[in-house]
Structures are given as structure tokens and as C-alpha cells.
Amino acid sequence: MRLSEQEPVIEPDCDIEGSSFGRFCEVKRGSRVAWSEFGDYAYCDRYCDIANASVGKFANIASFVRVGATDHPLDRASLHHFMYRSAALWEDAEDDAEWFERRRARRAVVGHDTWIGHGAMVKPEVTVGHGAVVAAGAIVTRDVAPYVIVAGNPARVLRRRQPEAVAERLMALAWWHWSHEAIRAALGDFRTLSAEAFLEKYA
């Protein structure tokens, strides 16, 4: 299957609402994407739930991931969504538009060239930095620095994916903003060179 520059490839049984997609994006079967943006080449695998999120270019989101997991009001007499999904229960009640507006404003951000592992969760108002990896099953409740690997519940840093100096040079190179043709021309080097060797050639 070829991905499309004009429109995302969205597999069956997906629920897409209020979202936009860049070039060559893919949303696999059974996923929900609501009030979110996907940068060019970003994709999510099967049965993801992504809401109120900004997803960077070349983001790799594995199956059963939840980004921007919504929450319930902890300071009220009840936790239940009857308070804001009221129209579903009473003919004379309206949904709480202000609540939904506040929820949508609490954005999760997934940086460029990231990998979110199977079954991980990224909470609202959390940023996963460029080049970072979130291990399978991790629950991310705090910002993740660029080019680190985090795991666990709550997620903690395991190690750096690239040394800090290399990470800074990769972010300065920002290859994810290259043209489709430039990336194709460098494909062999992406496949075979270490990050350091790639930087020596292109930075």
C-alpha cells in the first residue's frame, strides 16, 4: 500500500473528529483521533485513542496507545460525565461546552521522530521531546526530554537514546523538515550510517 501526499490513509472502523493530517499519514484500524493534528509522515497503529494532541512529523505510535487521555473533575460532588454530557440524559439540558473547551485546551505534544510503544499512555499537558522513546506500557505524566528513553508507571528515564551533543546536533539539523525528495536521496545513509556519521555528512 502506498501512502498518499494528498490525504491520510485511514483504515476501517476509525473515528476521526476535528483533526487534521499532514502528508503521508496513516491511521490504522479501530483508532480514534479527536481534536488533534498529525505532522507529515506521522502514523498510529491499531486501536489508538489520541485526543487533544499535537503529533510531530515522523512520529511512530504503536497499537493501543492513548495520547491526551481525558480526565474527570476531581473537585466536584461527582466524577460522572452526566455533568458535561448532560444532553444525552435530559431533553432540557445542554452539554457543558466550557468543560469541553477547557479539556481541548490541555494539549499533549508528541515531538518529531518519536516512538510511543504499545499500550503506553501520555497524559494531557505533557510534551514528549523530539527523538524520544516511550517504552511499551509506560504512563507518561511529566515532560520527556528530547532523545531519552522512558519506561514505567510513572515513566522515568532509563537512558539517553543519543548522547546530548548528538541530540542537539540532530535537532539543529532538523532533517524532519527536509523535502520528500531530499529524504529519498538520503535514504541509503539513513539506513546505513550511525547518527554521528550521518551528522558528519549532512550537518
C-alpha positions in Angstrom: 0.0 0.0 0.0 1.3 3.4 -1.0 0.8 6.3 1.4 -0.8 9.5 -0.1 0.6 13.0 -0.1 -2.9 14.4 -0.6 -4.9 12.7 2.2 -4.2 10.3 5.1 -4.8 6.6 4.8 -7.4 5.8 7.3 -8.3 2.2 7.8 -11.8 0.9 8.6 -13.6 1.4 11.9 -11.7 4.6 12.8 -13.4 7.6 14.4 -11.9 10.9 13.3 -13.3 14.2 14.7 -12.0 17.7 14.4 -8.5 16.6 13.4 -6.0 17.4 10.6 -3.3 15.3 8.9 -0.1 16.2 7.0 1.3 14.4 4.1 1.9 10.6 4.1 0.0 10.0 7.4 -1.7 6.7 8.4 -4.3 5.8 11.0 -4.7 2.1 11.4 -7.9 0.1 12.1 -10.1 0.9 15.1 -8.3 4.1 16.1 -9.9 7.3 17.4 -8.3 10.7 16.7 -10.1 13.7 18.1 -9.2 17.4 18.0 -5.6 16.6 17.1 -3.1 17.3 14.4 -0.6 14.9 12.8 2.5 16.2 11.2 3.8 14.8 7.9 4.6 11.1 7.9 3.2 10.5 11.4 1.1 7.4 12.0 -0.6 5.4 14.7 -1.1 1.7 14.7 -4.3 -0.2 15.5 -6.8 0.8 18.3 -5.1 4.0 19.4 -7.0 6.8 21.2 -5.5 10.2 20.5 -7.3 13.3 21.7 -6.4 17.0 22.1 -2.9 16.3 20.9 -0.3 17.8 18.5 1.7 14.9 17.0 5.0 15.8 15.3 6.4 14.7 11.9 7.7 11.1 11.7 6.0 10.2 15.0 5.7 6.4 15.4 2.7 5.5 17.6 2.3 1.8 18.3 -1.0 -0.1 18.8 -3.3 0.5 21.8 -1.6 3.8 22.8 -3.6 6.6 24.4 -2.4 10.2 24.0 -4.1 13.1 25.7 -6.1 10.8 27.9 -9.1 12.8 29.2 -9.9 13.1 32.8 -12.8 13.8 35.1 -13.4 16.7 37.6 -11.9 15.8 40.9 -13.1 18.8 42.8 -16.9 18.4 42.3 -19.6 16.4 44.1 -19.4 13.8 41.4 -16.9 12.4 38.9 -19.5 11.3 36.4 -19.9 12.7 32.9 -23.6 13.5 33.4 -22.3 16.9 34.4 -20.9 17.7 31.0 -22.6 15.2 28.7 -26.0 16.2 30.0 -27.9 16.4 26.8 -27.6 12.6 26.4 -29.6 12.2 29.6 -32.1 15.1 29.7 -34.0 16.7 26.9 -34.0 20.1 28.6 -30.2 20.1 29.4 -27.3 21.2 27.3 -23.8 19.8 27.3 -21.2 21.8 29.2 -19.4 23.5 26.3 -17.0 25.3 28.6 -15.8 22.0 30.1 -15.1 20.5 26.6 -13.3 23.7 25.6 -11.0 23.6 28.7 -10.3 19.9 28.0 -9.3 20.5 24.4 -7.0 23.3 25.5 -5.0 20.9 27.7 -2.8 19.7 24.8 -0.5 16.7 24.8 2.5 17.2 22.5 4.5 14.4 20.8 7.7 15.7 19.1 9.2 14.9 15.8 10.8 11.4 15.2 9.4 9.9 18.4 8.3 6.4 19.2 5.5 5.7 21.6 5.4 1.9 22.5 2.5 -0.5 22.6 -0.1 0.3 25.3 1.6 3.5 26.6 -0.3 6.5 27.8 0.7 10.2 27.5 -1.4 12.4 29.8 -2.7 15.9 28.9 -0.3 18.9 29.1 2.7 16.6 28.7 5.4 17.0 26.0 7.4 14.1 24.6 10.5 15.7 23.2 11.9 15.2 19.7 13.6 11.8 19.2 12.4 10.4 22.5 11.1 6.9 23.1 8.3 5.9 25.4 8.5 2.2 26.3 5.6 -0.2 26.0 3.1 0.2 28.8 4.6 3.4 30.2 2.4 6.1 31.8 3.9 9.5 31.0 2.8 12.1 33.5 5.7 14.6 33.1 7.6 16.1 30.1 10.1 13.8 28.4 13.3 15.4 27.3 14.5 15.0 23.7 16.3 11.8 22.8 15.8 10.0 26.0 14.1 6.6 26.6 11.5 6.4 29.4 9.7 3.5 30.9 7.5 2.5 33.8 4.5 3.9 35.8 5.0 6.7 36.2 7.6 6.9 33.4 11.2 7.5 34.4 14.3 8.0 32.3 16.1 4.7 31.5 18.9 6.2 29.4 19.7 8.6 26.6 18.9 7.4 23.1 21.7 9.6 21.8 24.4 11.5 23.7 23.3 15.0 24.5 25.7 16.6 22.0 24.5 14.3 19.2 20.9 15.0 20.1 21.5 18.8 20.0 23.1 18.4 16.5 20.2 16.3 15.3 17.7 18.8 16.5 19.7 21.6 14.8 19.8 19.6 11.6 16.0 19.1 11.8 16.0 16.6 8.9 12.3 16.1 9.5 11.7 19.4 7.7 13.6 18.2 4.6 11.7 17.8 1.4 10.3 14.4 0.4 12.9 14.3 -2.4 15.8 15.1 -0.1 14.8 12.4 2.4 14.6 9.9 -0.5 18.1 11.0 -1.7 19.5 10.4 1.7 17.6 7.1 2.3 20.7 4.9 1.9 22.5 7.0 4.5 19.5 6.9 6.9 19.7 3.1 6.6 23.4 2.5 7.0 25.1 5.4 8.8 25.3 5.9 12.6 23.8 9.2 13.9 27.3 10.6 14.3 28.3 9.6 10.7 25.0 11.0 9.3 25.7 14.3 11.1 29.3 14.4 9.7 27.9 14.1 6.2 24.8 16.4 6.4 25.3 18.8 9.3 
